[in-house]
């Protein structure tokens, strides 16, 4: 069996709020292997966002073990976690998170700047990723000069620029109209067919079923995990 790229074992994330303990994640075991397309679904307050933050190394678990590509995550310094985020995980957010004064190309180059990639190489990689998402000729456009769908494509190109192990997408169609949302999901299917490992976080079952595997979270626990066609 392939070694998981994401491997969570009995992960818990509890928050102390006065006399109350909030069990945001309360014992999740989850493995994702290279090349999978997995959605994590749950209503507001289910724990899916807390779980996503742990997978994305934006937060650390209270208990349990987390390995990404075989590397132990818990106990690492903030600096080391930042390195892992930049190297291993490409983030796509609902709100795009593009810098408005930078061109599409410059936005895609950003993670490569942080990774210390030389200017010529990072420009080549950024151009390659913009072409990959169908934005040839749009490299010099500012975000305000692009449609919502095009901005999300820039965000996806940026997420792919450092060739991460996992593409982590948080409600990636939430700010888009239905037609554009379908186009973005089709792009994820294409990227997955080309070998990208994708984890999509959503509250919408219609979006979740677009993945091959659906993990449903409720009250901080995984309550079902199986093929998309079996998801209710």
C-alpha positions in Angstrom: 0.0 0.0 0.0 1.2 3.5 -0.8 2.5 5.6 2.1 0.0 8.3 2.9 0.9 11.9 2.1 -1.5 13.0 4.9 -1.7 10.7 7.9 -3.7 11.8 11.0 -3.9 9.4 14.0 -6.4 10.1 16.8 -6.1 13.9 16.3 -7.8 16.1 18.9 -8.0 19.9 19.0 -9.6 21.2 22.2 -9.9 24.9 23.2 -10.4 26.0 26.8 -12.9 28.9 26.9 -13.4 29.8 30.6 -15.0 26.8 32.3 -15.9 25.1 29.0 -13.7 22.8 26.8 -14.6 23.1 23.1 -13.8 19.8 21.4 -13.4 21.1 17.9 -11.7 18.0 16.7 -12.2 15.0 19.0 -10.3 12.0 17.8 -9.9 11.9 14.0 -7.9 9.3 12.2 -7.6 9.9 8.4 -5.1 8.9 5.7 -4.9 10.4 2.2 -2.5 8.9 -0.4 -0.9 10.6 -3.3 -3.2 11.2 -6.2 -6.5 11.1 -4.3 -9.2 13.7 -4.6 -11.0 13.9 -1.3 -13.6 16.3 0.0 -14.2 17.0 3.7 -17.8 18.1 4.4 -19.6 19.3 7.4 -22.0 22.1 8.6 -20.7 25.2 10.4 -19.3 24.2 13.8 -18.7 20.6 12.8 -14.9 20.8 13.1 -14.1 20.7 9.4 -12.3 24.1 9.5 -10.3 23.1 12.6 -9.4 19.9 10.8 -8.4 21.8 7.7 -6.2 24.1 9.8 -4.4 21.1 11.2 -3.9 19.5 7.8 -2.6 22.8 6.5 -0.2 23.2 9.4 -1.9 26.4 10.4 -2.7 25.0 13.8 -1.3 22.2 15.9 -3.3 19.4 17.5 -3.8 19.1 21.3 -3.3 15.3 21.0 -2.5 12.7 18.4 0.0 12.4 15.6 0.2 14.0 12.2 2.7 13.1 9.5 2.9 14.7 6.1 5.0 12.8 3.5 6.4 10.8 6.5 7.5 13.8 8.4 6.2 14.3 12.0 4.5 17.7 12.3 3.6 18.0 16.0 6.2 19.6 18.1 7.8 21.6 15.3 8.7 25.3 15.7 6.6 28.0 13.9 9.4 28.5 11.5 9.6 24.9 10.5 5.8 24.7 10.2 6.0 27.7 7.8 8.6 25.9 5.7 6.4 22.8 5.5 3.4 24.9 4.5 5.4 26.6 1.8 6.9 23.3 0.5 4.2 20.7 0.9 0.8 22.5 0.8 -0.8 24.7 -1.8 -3.7 26.7 -0.4 -6.8 27.9 -2.4 -9.2 30.1 -0.4 -12.8 31.2 -1.1 -11.7 34.9 -1.1 -8.7 34.3 -3.5 -6.3 36.2 -1.2 -4.5 37.9 -4.1 -2.4 41.0 -3.5 -4.2 43.8 -5.4 -1.1 45.8 -6.5 0.7 42.8 -7.9 0.1 41.3 -11.4 -1.2 37.8 -11.9 2.4 36.7 -12.5 3.8 38.4 -9.4 1.0 36.9 -7.3 1.9 33.4 -8.5 5.6 34.0 -7.9 5.1 34.9 -4.2 5.5 31.4 -2.7 8.6 30.9 -4.8 10.1 34.2 -3.5 9.6 32.9 0.1 11.2 29.6 -1.0 14.3 31.4 -2.1 13.9 30.4 -5.8 16.1 32.5 -8.2 14.2 35.1 -10.2 14.5 33.5 -13.6 13.4 30.1 -12.4 10.5 31.4 -10.4 9.3 33.4 -13.4 9.4 30.3 -15.6 7.5 28.2 -13.0 4.9 30.9 -12.5 4.4 31.3 -16.3 4.1 27.5 -16.6 1.4 27.4 -13.9 -0.6 30.3 -15.4 -0.6 28.5 -18.7 -1.7 25.3 -16.9 -4.8 27.1 -15.6 -5.6 28.7 -18.9 -4.4 32.2 -18.3 -1.9 32.7 -21.1 -1.7 36.3 -22.0 -3.1 37.5 -18.6 0.2 37.5 -16.8 0.4 41.3 -16.4 -3.2 41.9 -15.4 -3.9 43.1 -11.9 -6.6 41.2 -9.9 -9.1 44.0 -10.4 -8.8 43.5 -14.1 -9.8 39.8 -13.9 -13.1 38.1 -13.4 -13.8 36.1 -10.3 -13.1 32.9 -12.1 -9.9 34.2 -13.5 -8.8 35.4 -10.0 -9.5 31.9 -8.6 -7.4 30.5 -11.4 -4.5 32.8 -10.4 -5.0 31.6 -6.8 -4.8 27.9 -8.0 -1.7 28.7 -10.1 -0.1 30.3 -7.1 -1.0 27.2 -5.0 0.6 24.9 -7.6 3.7 27.1 -8.2 5.9 25.4 -5.6 4.8 21.9 -6.8 3.3 21.0 -3.4 2.4 17.5 -2.2 -1.2 18.5 -1.5 -3.6 21.2 -2.9 -5.9 22.2 0.0 -9.0 24.1 -1.2 -11.3 25.8 1.3 -14.7 26.5 -0.2 -13.0 27.3 -3.5 -16.3 28.0 -5.4 -18.0 29.9 -2.6 -17.5 33.4 -4.1 -18.3 32.4 -7.6 -21.5 32.0 -9.7 -22.6 28.5 -10.5 -21.2 28.4 -14.0 -17.8 29.6 -12.9 -17.8 27.3 -9.9 -18.4 24.3 -12.3 -15.4 25.4 -14.4 -13.2 25.6 -11.3 -14.3 22.1 -10.2 -13.6 20.8 -13.7 -10.1 22.3 -13.4 -9.6 20.3 -10.1 -10.6 17.1 -12.0 -8.0 17.9 -14.7 -5.3 18.6 -12.1 -6.2 15.4 -10.2 -6.0 13.4 -13.4 -2.5 14.9 -13.9 -1.5 13.6 -10.5 -2.3 16.4 -8.0 -3.5 15.3 -4.6 -6.5 17.5 -3.7 -8.3 18.0 -0.4 -11.5 20.1 -0.8 -13.3 21.5 2.2 -16.9 22.4 1.8 -20.3 22.6 3.4 -22.1 21.8 0.1 -22.8 18.1 -0.6 -23.2 18.9 -4.4 -19.6 20.2 -4.4 -18.3 17.4 -2.1 -19.6 14.7 -4.4 -17.4 16.1 -7.2 -14.4 14.5 -5.4 -13.8 10.7 -5.6 -14.0 10.3 -1.8 -16.2 12.1 0.7 -15.2 12.4 4.4 -18.1 13.7 6.5 -17.3 15.5 9.8 -19.8 16.2 12.6 -19.1 17.2 16.2 -15.4 16.9 15.7 -15.5 13.3 14.5 -15.5 11.6 11.1 -18.9 10.0 10.8 -18.5 8.6 7.3 -15.7 8.1 4.8 -16.2 6.5 1.4 -16.7 6.8 -2.3 -18.5 9.9 -3.5 -21.3 7.9 -5.1 -22.1 6.5 -1.6 -22.3 9.9 0.1 -25.7 10.9 1.3 
